[in-house]
């Protein structure tokens, strides 16, 4: 019934999972995506993680670093040469996005039989996977954690 309706303007949609313990992802998981990235299809799943702080709500800003150079924080801001260490943080130049299906796991388990796997899934949601492709694929070898978080 319409008795308990709340106007859309009075509602703020949040991330579907507030404070996840882990964010585990599978990369290069279909042939066309491997082709567009110019890589071979992996023989086994490419697993990587994201920091839980990368999770945002559907209308939240997506924050990425700006060009800057900052002094290294911590008790000893000295490089091996005895000089203050500057850590360059370069803004990504190739931001990309992909719509993904995210499975939210609600029940812990280990060595789960395939037939029982969906018993551990709380639900599914849509995810916007934002990547800094230049960091992920070409910076210092390959920086998947930096490029995907």
Phi, psi and omega per residue, in radians:
X1 nan 2.870 -3.115
X2 -1.533 0.083 -3.098
X3 -1.135 -0.496 -3.028
X4 -1.972 0.501 3.127
X5 -1.362 2.539 3.079
X6 -2.075 2.288 3.120
X7 -1.020 2.441 -3.097
X8 -0.964 -0.636 -3.141
X9 -1.139 -0.306 3.133
X10 -1.640 0.087 -3.066
X11 -2.042 2.346 3.029
X12 -1.961 2.027 3.090
X13 -1.331 2.305 -3.136
X14 -1.896 3.067 3.042
X15 -1.058 2.518 -3.100
X16 -1.146 -0.357 3.073
X17 -2.224 2.103 -3.008
X18 -1.213 -0.898 -3.059
X19 -2.516 1.351 -3.062
X20 -1.183 2.557 3.086
X21 -1.213 -0.723 -3.112
X22 -2.486 2.673 2.970
X23 -2.231 1.877 -3.105
X24 -1.958 2.315 -3.047
X25 -2.202 2.762 3.060
X26 -2.071 2.131 -3.110
X27 -1.806 2.823 3.098
X28 0.855 0.892 -2.994
X29 -1.756 0.217 2.971
X30 -2.676 2.650 -2.957
X31 -0.997 -0.852 -3.089
X32 -1.036 -0.669 -3.137
X33 -1.168 -0.695 3.082
X34 -1.065 -0.737 3.128
X35 -1.095 -0.789 -3.113
X36 -1.179 -0.435 3.086
X37 -1.542 -0.138 3.127
X38 1.257 0.572 3.139
X39 -2.211 2.781 3.093
X40 -1.319 2.650 3.043
X41 -1.149 2.180 -3.114
X42 -1.170 2.614 3.123
X43 -1.266 -0.475 3.082
X44 -2.361 2.819 -3.062
X45 -1.000 2.440 3.057
X46 -1.599 1.870 -3.074
X47 -1.752 2.344 3.042
X48 -2.526 2.950 -3.141
X49 -2.174 2.880 3.013
X50 -2.201 2.690 3.030
X51 -1.222 2.471 3.100
X52 -0.980 -0.451 3.128
X53 -1.200 -0.168 3.095
X54 -1.343 -0.184 -3.127
X55 -1.378 2.246 3.106
X56 -2.273 2.914 3.032
X57 -1.351 2.994 -3.038
X58 -1.140 -0.401 -3.130
X59 -2.080 0.187 3.123
X60 -1.297 2.698 3.055
X61 -1.179 2.567 3.012
X62 -1.725 2.010 -3.040
X63 -1.626 2.301 3.024
X64 -2.380 2.679 -3.059
X65 -1.140 2.618 3.056
X66 -1.781 2.804 3.094
X67 -1.030 2.192 3.132
X68 -2.905 2.963 2.997
X69 -2.396 2.145 -3.048
X70 -2.139 2.598 3.037
X71 -1.200 2.544 -3.129
X72 -1.226 2.193 3.110
X73 -1.302 2.922 3.057
X74 2.082 3.078 -3.036
X75 -1.213 -0.426 -3.074
X76 -2.319 1.482 -3.111
X77 -1.410 0.878 -3.138
X78 -2.074 2.456 3.045
X79 -1.400 3.137 3.094
X80 -1.127 -0.340 3.131
X81 -1.546 0.011 3.118
X82 1.489 0.101 3.124
X83 -1.807 2.738 3.056
X84 -0.992 2.398 -3.091
X85 -1.606 2.294 3.051
X86 -1.890 2.203 3.133
X87 -1.805 1.883 3.128
X88 -1.298 2.304 3.042
X89 -2.048 1.829 -3.079
X90 -1.661 2.369 -3.141
X91 -1.162 2.369 3.083
X92 -1.119 2.492 -3.121
X93 -1.797 -0.292 -3.065
X94 -2.154 1.254 3.083
X95 -1.361 2.377 -3.092
X96 -2.400 2.780 3.110
X97 -2.431 2.687 3.091
X98 -2.472 2.449 3.015
X99 -1.475 2.251 -3.085
X100 -2.217 2.716 2.965
X101 -1.617 2.163 -3.138
X102 -1.924 2.294 3.048
X103 -1.718 2.236 3.097
X104 -1.724 2.050 -3.106
X105 -1.530 2.228 -3.080
X106 -1.979 -0.189 -3.085
X107 -2.313 2.196 -3.132
X108 -1.200 2.761 3.072
X109 -3.136 2.866 3.070
X110 -2.443 2.565 3.088
X111 0.902 0.863 -3.075
X112 -1.408 2.320 3.067
X113 -1.155 2.508 -3.125
X114 -0.953 -0.688 -3.115
X115 -1.121 -0.403 -3.111
X116 -1.798 0.018 -3.017
X117 -1.037 -0.766 -3.087
X118 -1.176 -0.287 3.055
X119 -1.137 -0.338 -3.113
X120 -1.667 -0.131 -3.125
X121 -1.557 2.109 3.094
X122 -1.298 -0.684 -3.139
X123 3.119 -3.115 3.133
X124 -2.168 2.642 3.080
X125 -2.574 2.950 3.080
X126 -1.572 2.434 3.112
X127 -2.203 2.528 3.043
X128 -1.824 1.815 -3.117
X129 -1.567 1.848 -3.125
X130 -1.695 2.314 -3.088
X131 -2.273 2.513 2.932
X132 -1.697 1.634 -3.004
X133 -1.070 -0.613 3.134
X134 -1.135 -0.648 3.100
X135 -1.283 -0.787 -3.047
X136 -1.120 -0.743 -2.968
X137 -1.799 -0.367 -3.019
X138 -2.306 -0.108 -3.086
X139 -1.564 2.158 3.074
X140 0.850 0.937 -3.025
X141 1.488 -1.805 3.062
X142 -2.524 2.152 -3.106
X143 -1.953 1.347 -3.101
X144 -1.132 -0.714 -3.115
X145 -1.097 -0.840 3.131
X146 -1.188 -0.703 -3.091
X147 -1.245 -0.381 -3.081
X148 -1.901 -0.123 3.132
X149 -1.950 nan nan
